[in-house]
Amino acid sequence: MSKGYKILWADVAEHDLMDIIEYIAIDSPANALKTLQKIKKMASVLYSLPERGRVVPELQDQGIHIYRELITAPWRIIYRISDKNIYVLSVLDARRNVEDILLKRLAYSK
Protein backbone atom coordinates (compact mmCIF):
# COMPACT_ATOMS: atom_id res chain seq x y z
CA MET A 1 0.00 0.00 0.00
CA SER A 2 1.38 3.39 -0.98
CA LYS A 3 1.85 6.17 1.49
CA GLY A 4 -0.75 8.96 1.46
CA TYR A 5 -0.31 12.53 0.40
CA LYS A 6 1.02 15.17 2.76
CA ILE A 7 -1.46 17.99 3.41
CA LEU A 8 0.14 21.41 3.82
CA TRP A 9 -1.85 24.52 4.71
CA ALA A 10 -0.72 27.84 3.20
CA ASP A 11 -0.58 30.80 5.57
CA VAL A 12 -3.45 32.49 3.74
CA ALA A 13 -5.63 29.36 4.10
CA GLU A 14 -4.88 29.17 7.82
CA HIS A 15 -5.73 32.87 8.09
CA ASP A 16 -9.00 32.30 6.18
CA LEU A 17 -9.91 29.48 8.54
CA MET A 18 -9.06 31.52 11.63
CA ASP A 19 -11.18 34.44 10.39
CA ILE A 20 -14.13 32.12 9.75
CA ILE A 21 -13.89 30.50 13.17
CA GLU A 22 -13.47 33.81 15.00
CA TYR A 23 -16.47 35.29 13.21
CA ILE A 24 -18.72 32.32 14.03
CA ALA A 25 -17.47 32.23 17.63
CA ILE A 26 -18.83 35.73 18.25
CA ASP A 27 -22.35 34.25 18.26
CA SER A 28 -21.63 30.60 19.03
CA PRO A 29 -18.33 29.12 20.19
CA ALA A 30 -19.86 25.64 19.87
CA ASN A 31 -20.77 26.22 16.21
CA ALA A 32 -17.31 27.64 15.59
CA LEU A 33 -15.75 24.42 16.89
CA LYS A 34 -18.11 22.29 14.77
CA THR A 35 -17.24 24.34 11.70
CA LEU A 36 -13.51 23.98 12.35
CA GLN A 37 -13.87 20.22 12.74
CA LYS A 38 -16.03 19.97 9.61
CA ILE A 39 -13.54 21.87 7.43
CA LYS A 40 -10.48 20.03 8.80
CA LYS A 41 -12.21 16.64 8.37
CA MET A 42 -13.12 17.43 4.78
CA ALA A 43 -9.56 18.53 3.99
CA SER A 44 -8.18 15.38 5.60
CA VAL A 45 -9.83 13.15 2.96
CA LEU A 46 -7.26 14.53 0.52
CA TYR A 47 -4.64 12.39 2.27
CA SER A 48 -5.86 9.36 0.34
CA LEU A 49 -8.17 10.88 -2.30
CA PRO A 50 -6.41 13.97 -3.66
CA GLU A 51 -8.46 14.18 -6.86
CA ARG A 52 -11.78 13.97 -5.05
CA GLY A 53 -12.48 17.67 -5.55
CA ARG A 54 -13.54 19.27 -8.80
CA VAL A 55 -11.53 21.77 -10.80
CA VAL A 56 -12.45 25.28 -9.60
CA PRO A 57 -15.06 26.45 -12.17
CA GLU A 58 -14.15 30.16 -12.04
CA LEU A 59 -10.53 29.34 -12.82
CA GLN A 60 -11.36 26.65 -15.35
CA ASP A 61 -13.28 29.31 -17.31
CA GLN A 62 -9.98 31.24 -17.45
CA GLY A 63 -8.09 28.18 -18.75
CA ILE A 64 -6.54 27.36 -15.36
CA HIS A 65 -6.94 23.70 -14.43
CA ILE A 66 -4.42 23.03 -11.66
CA TYR A 67 -6.60 24.13 -8.75
CA ARG A 68 -9.29 21.95 -7.24
CA GLU A 69 -11.89 22.44 -4.55
CA LEU A 70 -13.91 20.55 -2.00
CA ILE A 71 -17.25 21.90 -0.90
CA THR A 72 -18.48 21.62 2.66
CA ALA A 73 -21.38 24.05 2.52
CA PRO A 74 -21.04 26.95 2.62
CA TRP A 75 -17.24 26.67 2.52
CA ARG A 76 -14.97 26.05 -0.45
CA ILE A 77 -11.57 24.51 0.28
CA ILE A 78 -9.24 25.40 -2.59
CA TYR A 79 -6.16 23.24 -3.08
CA ARG A 80 -3.46 22.15 -5.50
CA ILE A 81 -1.80 18.77 -5.95
CA SER A 82 1.97 18.69 -6.47
CA ASP A 83 3.80 15.38 -6.43
CA LYS A 84 2.83 13.75 -3.10
CA ASN A 85 1.79 17.04 -1.50
CA ILE A 86 -1.59 18.71 -1.21
CA TYR A 87 -1.42 22.47 -0.73
CA VAL A 88 -4.56 23.92 0.83
CA LEU A 89 -4.53 27.46 -0.51
CA SER A 90 -7.79 29.08 0.60
CA VAL A 91 -10.99 28.50 2.53
CA LEU A 92 -13.71 30.76 1.19
CA ASP A 93 -17.39 31.39 1.82
CA ALA A 94 -19.28 30.07 -1.22
CA ARG A 95 -22.02 32.65 -0.68
CA ARG A 96 -19.62 35.39 -1.76
CA ASN A 97 -18.60 36.19 -5.31
CA VAL A 98 -15.20 34.56 -5.11
CA GLU A 99 -13.99 34.80 -8.69
CA ASP A 100 -11.96 37.96 -8.11
CA ILE A 101 -10.49 36.55 -4.87
CA LEU A 102 -9.49 33.31 -6.57
CA LEU A 103 -7.96 34.97 -9.59
CA LYS A 104 -5.99 37.37 -7.41
CA ARG A 105 -4.78 34.73 -4.94
CA LEU A 106 -4.19 31.77 -7.20
CA ALA A 107 -3.97 32.54 -10.88
CA TYR A 108 -1.42 35.29 -10.63
CA SER A 109 0.78 33.52 -8.10
CA LYS A 110 1.69 30.66 -10.46
C-alpha positions in Angstrom: 0.0 0.0 0.0 1.4 3.4 -1.0 1.8 6.2 1.5 -0.7 9.0 1.5 -0.3 12.5 0.4 1.0 15.2 2.8 -1.5 18.0 3.4 0.1 21.4 3.8 -1.9 24.5 4.7 -0.7 27.8 3.2 -0.6 30.8 5.6 -3.5 32.5 3.7 -5.6 29.4 4.1 -4.9 29.2 7.8 -5.7 32.9 8.1 -9.0 32.3 6.2 -9.9 29.5 8.5 -9.1 31.5 11.6 -11.2 34.4 10.4 -14.1 32.1 9.8 -13.9 30.5 13.2 -13.5 33.8 15.0 -16.5 35.3 13.2 -18.7 32.3 14.0 -17.5 32.2 17.6 -18.8 35.7 18.3 -22.3 34.2 18.3 -21.6 30.6 19.0 -18.3 29.1 20.2 -19.9 25.6 19.9 -20.8 26.2 16.2 -17.3 27.6 15.6 -15.8 24.4 16.9 -18.1 22.3 14.8 -17.2 24.3 11.7 -13.5 24.0 12.3 -13.9 20.2 12.7 -16.0 20.0 9.6 -13.5 21.9 7.4 -10.5 20.0 8.8 -12.2 16.6 8.4 -13.1 17.4 4.8 -9.6 18.5 4.0 -8.2 15.4 5.6 -9.8 13.2 3.0 -7.3 14.5 0.5 -4.6 12.4 2.3 -5.9 9.4 0.3 -8.2 10.9 -2.3 -6.4 14.0 -3.7 -8.5 14.2 -6.9 -11.8 14.0 -5.1 -12.5 17.7 -5.6 -13.5 19.3 -8.8 -11.5 21.8 -10.8 -12.5 25.3 -9.6 -15.1 26.4 -12.2 -14.2 30.2 -12.0 -10.5 29.3 -12.8 -11.4 26.6 -15.4 -13.3 29.3 -17.3 -10.0 31.2 -17.4 -8.1 28.2 -18.7 -6.5 27.4 -15.4 -6.9 23.7 -14.4 -4.4 23.0 -11.7 -6.6 24.1 -8.7 -9.3 22.0 -7.2 -11.9 22.4 -4.5 -13.9 20.6 -2.0 -17.3 21.9 -0.9 -18.5 21.6 2.7 -21.4 24.1 2.5 -21.0 27.0 2.6 -17.2 26.7 2.5 -15.0 26.0 -0.4 -11.6 24.5 0.3 -9.2 25.4 -2.6 -6.2 23.2 -3.1 -3.5 22.1 -5.5 -1.8 18.8 -5.9 2.0 18.7 -6.5 3.8 15.4 -6.4 2.8 13.7 -3.1 1.8 17.0 -1.5 -1.6 18.7 -1.2 -1.4 22.5 -0.7 -4.6 23.9 0.8 -4.5 27.5 -0.5 -7.8 29.1 0.6 -11.0 28.5 2.5 -13.7 30.8 1.2 -17.4 31.4 1.8 -19.3 30.1 -1.2 -22.0 32.7 -0.7 -19.6 35.4 -1.8 -18.6 36.2 -5.3 -15.2 34.6 -5.1 -14.0 34.8 -8.7 -12.0 38.0 -8.1 -10.5 36.6 -4.9 -9.5 33.3 -6.6 -8.0 35.0 -9.6 -6.0 37.4 -7.4 -4.8 34.7 -4.9 -4.2 31.8 -7.2 -4.0 32.5 -10.9 -1.4 35.3 -10.6 0.8 33.5 -8.1 1.7 30.7 -10.5 
